[in-house]
Amino acid sequence: MRQLIVGMTLAMLIHILLLSPFPAAGQAPSAFGNASWAGAPDLDIAFIRPGEISPSDIVLDISPNATAYVEGALNINYEDFLDRGGALKPVSEIAMMLGDAGITSNDSLLIAGECMPCGGGPAPAFFTYWLLKYLGHEDVRMLLGDADDWMAAGLNISHKPSVRAKADYTTSIQADLLATYEFVVAGDAQILDARPLRDYEIGSIPGAVNIPYEDALDNGSIKREGQLQEIFSGLEKDRAVVVYTNVGIEAAISWFALEQLGYDARLYSWRDWLVNQPQLGFELAEIKAEPNPVKAGQSVYITALFHATSANSVRNSSDSNNSGSDDKLEVKGCATCGFGSPQGFANLDRKDGAVQIGSTGLAASSSDIAGQKADSTLRCTAVITAPDGSESARMSLLHTTGGKYIGIWNADRLPGIYAVSIVASFNGNAETFADVLEIEVVA
C-alpha cells in the first residue's frame, strides 16, 4: 500500500512538472526583461543569466557600498565615472580606471549591481553598459538578478570584491552614442526629456518631449517590445533621438529601449545643457516670510525681490530696473544631489550663488515635438520642501510693484523647518534659487 501511495505521488509530481511552463532559452528573467523581442536581435546578447556565466567572463559590480559580490567580481562604483558636478569624466581617466581594475577592452565583461544608496534600481547598470559601448567595448552584457538569484544559481558569493593585476585598457570611441551641446542646438534631432514630469515642467530643453524613463520599466524590467513601440510612437525613426535626464544615469534606460527598437539614440545630460546656457538676467536680492515662525495651518506671506542684472533684462522689464538694492542673497543647500528636487538642477560652475536650470515649458505629448515659445515676462514660482525632503507645496508668486513678487502659503500641519526654493523664468531661460529661505512651522 505504501509503495502504491509513493508511486501515485511521484506520478502527480511528474504530471505537474510537465504542465508547468518553463522560460524559453532566450527569455530574460524579470530582473531586467521578460519579453520576446522579435524585432530586436541584440536583446539576447545584452543580458546573461547567472547560470550562463563562463570561466572567461569578468564580472564588474558597479554598486556603491555593496555587501555581496559574485566571487571573483571586480568593483568600480559607477559614480566614479562622473566628476563632482555630474559630468562624464575624460575618456582617458575612465580608461585608466578600468585598466587599474585589471580590465582590458577585449575581456568578456558582465555588468552587475545597482544603486544601493538610492534604494536600488537598474539605471546604473544600463548606464555602465552604455558607457562601455561608447568606449568601444564590444563584449559587454548585463548580469541579471541579485545576490539571492546568484546563490540560487549555484554561484559562490563573497563579501569583498576581487583584485586583479593592472592592465592596459584601450578605447575606440563610438561618438554617435553621445550627444554634444552643438549637436542638440543644431535642431536636427528629436529631444526626449526622460525625467519625471514635475522636473520637466520646471525647466527643459526647448522642443523636448517628456517621456519619463520609468515609463519604459515594469517592476524594474524593460517592458515588452510592443509596449515600448507604443510609448515612443511619437518619435520618428529616420531622425536621431537625444535622450537626457539630470546627469544621464536614468536616461540610459530609455536609450537602451530606443536602441533595441531601432532608433538612432544618443545620451545627453541636463547638466551639460545648463552649463552652456546664458544667465537669466535677474538676481534674487531679498526673500522673506511673514510671520516666521508660523503656527501650523496659518497663512504665511512669502515675498521675493528681484533685480535686473543685464541690459537685455532692463529693456524688457523697466519695473525691475527701478528696484533699490545691489545686494545678492547667498544660496544655501546642497547642489550635487536631489534628483527630482530644485537642488537637482544645480550648476556647480556658477559662482554668483544662483543656480541655473535652463528653459521652461509645459508638458508635451510624444506626438508634440514643436519648440516651446519664450516668455518675455519674469515669472516666479515658490517650491516648498517639507522636513522629510518631500515637496509640500508649489505656487506662483504674484508680481506687485517693481521687482517684488508675493505669494501666500497655508502652513503645513506637520511642525518642522520647511525650505523654500524660488524658480524664475524669463525669455526662455530660467533659474532656480535653491533653499533660499527657511520657514519654521510650530504646533
PENOR-V248485 format. One line per field, one symbol per residue. phi: phi as a letter, one per 20 degrees, with the letter a starting at -180 (. if undefined). psi: psi as a letter, one per 40 degrees, with the letter a starting at -180 (. if undefined). burial: I if it has 16 or more other ideal C-beta (glycine too) atoms within 10 Angstrom, else O. Layout:
BEGIN
phi->???
psi->???
burial->???
END
This chain:
BEGIN
phi->.fffffffffffffffffeffdffgeeefffcabcedfecfeffeecbegfdfdgefdededfelfdbcfgnfeccfgfffdefeneffggfffffffffenddfefeddecobeffennqegffffffggffffnfeecbdefncgfffffenefdcecfecdffcedddcgeffecedffffffneeeddeeeggffgffabfgnfdecggffedclndfffgffffffdffeeeecfdedbcgcnffffffgfffgfeneedcebcfgfffgeefffncceebbbccfbfcfgneecedccddcfccfffffebffffefeddfdefedoeddcngncgffefdfffdenddecnddaefcefeddffeefdedfdccedddfgeneeeabbfeefdcldeccbddegffefqededdddccblndbcddelebddeddf
psi->ddddddddddddddddddehhiiidehiieddifihgdegeeddeeiiideehideihhhhehhfiehihheiihhhddeeiadeeihiiddddddddddefhieeihhhhiiagddeeiieddddddddddddeehdghihhiaaddddddeeiihieiiihiiiihhiighgdeehiiddddedediihhheiiddddddiihheiihgidddeihfeihiidddddddedeiheeiihhhiadeeddddddddddddeeigihiiiddddddeiiideiihdihihhihiiiheiihhhhhhiiieidddddegdddeeidieiihhhiiheeafheiddeeiheeheeeihieaiiiiiiieegeiiiiihehhihhhhhhideeihdihiihhhcibfhhiihhhiiehiahhhhihhhihfeiiihhhfeihhhhi.
burial->OOOOOOOOOOOOOOOOOOOOOOOOOOOIOOIIIIIIIOOIOOIIOIIIIIOOIOOOIIIIIIIIOIOIIIOIIIIIIIOOIIOOIIIIOOOOOIIOOIIOIIIOIOIOIIIIIIIOOOOOIIIIIIIIIIIIIIIOIOOIIIIIIIIOIIOOOOIOOOOOIIOOOOIOIOIOOOOOIIIOOOIIOOOOIIIIIIIIOOIIIIIIIIIIIIIIIOIIIOOOIIIOIOOIOOIIOIIOOOOIIIIIIIIIIIIIIIIIIIIIIOIIIIIIIIIIIIIOIOIIIIIIIIIOIOOIOIOOOOOIOIIIIIIIIOOOIOOIIOOIOOIOOOOOIOIOIOIOOIOOIIIIIIIIOIOOOIIIIIIIIOOIOIOOIOOIOOIOOIOIIIIIIIOOOOOIIIOOIOIOOIIIIOIOIOIIOOOOOIIIIIIIIIIIIIIIIIIIIOIOIOO
END
